[in-house]
Amino acid sequence: MGGTVVEQSELAGRVALVTGAGQGIGEAVTRALVARGARVAALDATPDGIKKLEAEFAAGAVRHYTADVSDSRAVEAVVDDVEKNVGPLDILVNVAGVLRTSPVVEISDEDWQRTFAVNSTGVFNTSRAAARRMGERRSGAIVTVGSNAAGVPRTSMAAYAASKAAATMFTKCLGLELARNGVRCNVVSPGSTDTAMQRALWAGDEVPERVIDGDPAAYRVGIPLGRIADPSDVADAVLFLVSDRARHITMHDLYVDGGATLRA
């Protein structure tokens, strides 16, 4: 039997909100959604990247919004504007995130609080706003981009890992609450991905090969598939989970890490 034929227009007519859309995985997700026919509200804390995206595509394909996802009032205002001027939200993809590394005993209050404000509270703010509307319409899909660090301890990444674990469990609980309303909520958990955030970790002689090979001193295994992910690899997973091809999948956590966590 043949496999499912994926239509380039499979998301035609649908409206998506993508946070952290100005670069990296968020930008790749935005491009993937537009390529499948969706109209995308691209949200980021800084305007440069999302303005370039808006200008790149045909009029109406991408509309940029600048806001801090940790600000619940700003998020509500964005979602209200999207619903009025772009269309009823069908898809939400939570990508916005920050990474501040430090051993636990050296983490500052500000770094801890900011990490959770964006990575956890930000997901709560956007998801709550979208869920209120999707639930009433009994239709929609929410995907949170988490991290494989949410399931495996990492040295000097306690704040990031804990915030991503919180976002992951929140999304699953939301999925349970919204299941009877026909709204699906899933998580995509990348490992090392070629983004500005990843490259910021490559200090000194820590080049991609070392990430792939692993670091026993940091209790970190390598990547069995022998490559660092491209943002499009993560975007493809998101695209599947928001599509009708995943219509019977909810509360799932899909690891896209080349086998780095050795998950069974």
TAVEN-V266524 format. One record per residue. RES is the residue in one letter. SS is DSSP state (@ for helix, = for strand, . for the rest). Layout:
BEGIN
res->RES ss->SS
res->RES ss->SS
END
This chain:
BEGIN
res->M ss->.
res->G ss->.
res->G ss->.
res->T ss->.
res->V ss->.
res->V ss->.
res->E ss->.
res->Q ss->.
res->S ss->.
res->E ss->.
res->L ss->.
res->A ss->.
res->G ss->.
res->R ss->.
res->V ss->=
res->A ss->=
res->L ss->=
res->V ss->=
res->T ss->=
res->G ss->.
res->A ss->.
res->G ss->.
res->Q ss->.
res->G ss->@
res->I ss->@
res->G ss->@
res->E ss->@
res->A ss->@
res->V ss->@
res->T ss->@
res->R ss->@
res->A ss->@
res->L ss->@
res->V ss->@
res->A ss->@
res->R ss->.
res->G ss->.
res->A ss->.
res->R ss->=
res->V ss->=
res->A ss->=
res->A ss->=
res->L ss->=
res->D ss->=
res->A ss->.
res->T ss->.
res->P ss->.
res->D ss->@
res->G ss->@
res->I ss->@
res->K ss->@
res->K ss->@
res->L ss->@
res->E ss->@
res->A ss->@
res->E ss->@
res->F ss->.
res->A ss->.
res->A ss->.
res->G ss->.
res->A ss->.
res->V ss->=
res->R ss->=
res->H ss->=
res->Y ss->=
res->T ss->=
res->A ss->.
res->D ss->.
res->V ss->.
res->S ss->.
res->D ss->.
res->S ss->@
res->R ss->@
res->A ss->@
res->V ss->@
res->E ss->@
res->A ss->@
res->V ss->@
res->V ss->@
res->D ss->@
res->D ss->@
res->V ss->@
res->E ss->@
res->K ss->@
res->N ss->@
res->V ss->.
res->G ss->.
res->P ss->.
res->L ss->.
res->D ss->.
res->I ss->=
res->L ss->=
res->V ss->=
res->N ss->=
res->V ss->.
res->A ss->.
res->G ss->.
res->V ss->.
res->L ss->.
res->R ss->.
res->T ss->.
res->S ss->.
res->P ss->.
res->V ss->@
res->V ss->@
res->E ss->@
res->I ss->.
res->S ss->.
res->D ss->@
res->E ss->@
res->D ss->@
res->W ss->@
res->Q ss->@
res->R ss->@
res->T ss->@
res->F ss->@
res->A ss->@
res->V ss->@
res->N ss->@
res->S ss->@
res->T ss->@
res->G ss->@
res->V ss->@
res->F ss->@
res->N ss->@
res->T ss->@
res->S ss->@
res->R ss->@
res->A ss->@
res->A ss->@
res->A ss->@
res->R ss->@
res->R ss->@
res->M ss->@
res->G ss->@
res->E ss->@
res->R ss->@
res->R ss->.
res->S ss->.
res->G ss->=
res->A ss->=
res->I ss->=
res->V ss->=
res->T ss->=
res->V ss->=
res->G ss->.
res->S ss->.
res->N ss->@
res->A ss->@
res->A ss->@
res->G ss->.
res->V ss->.
res->P ss->.
res->R ss->.
res->T ss->.
res->S ss->.
res->M ss->.
res->A ss->@
res->A ss->@
res->Y ss->@
res->A ss->@
res->A ss->@
res->S ss->@
res->K ss->@
res->A ss->@
res->A ss->@
res->A ss->@
res->T ss->@
res->M ss->@
res->F ss->@
res->T ss->@
res->K ss->@
res->C ss->@
res->L ss->@
res->G ss->@
res->L ss->@
res->E ss->@
res->L ss->@
res->A ss->@
res->R ss->@
res->N ss->@
res->G ss->.
res->V ss->=
res->R ss->=
res->C ss->=
res->N ss->=
res->V ss->=
res->V ss->=
res->S ss->=
res->P ss->=
res->G ss->.
res->S ss->.
res->T ss->=
res->D ss->.
res->T ss->.
res->A ss->@
res->M ss->@
res->Q ss->@
res->R ss->@
res->A ss->.
res->L ss->.
res->W ss->.
res->A ss->.
res->G ss->.
res->D ss->.
res->E ss->.
res->V ss->.
res->P ss->@
res->E ss->@
res->R ss->@
res->V ss->@
res->I ss->@
res->D ss->@
res->G ss->.
res->D ss->=
res->P ss->@
res->A ss->@
res->A ss->@
res->Y ss->.
res->R ss->=
res->V ss->.
res->G ss->.
res->I ss->.
res->P ss->.
res->L ss->.
res->G ss->.
res->R ss->.
res->I ss->.
res->A ss->=
res->D ss->.
res->P ss->@
res->S ss->@
res->D ss->@
res->V ss->@
res->A ss->@
res->D ss->@
res->A ss->@
res->V ss->@
res->L ss->@
res->F ss->@
res->L ss->@
res->V ss->@
res->S ss->.
res->D ss->@
res->R ss->@
res->A ss->@
res->R ss->.
res->H ss->.
res->I ss->.
res->T ss->.
res->M ss->.
res->H ss->.
res->D ss->=
res->L ss->=
res->Y ss->=
res->V ss->=
res->D ss->.
res->G ss->.
res->G ss->.
res->A ss->.
res->T ss->.
res->L ss->.
res->R ss->.
res->A ss->.
END
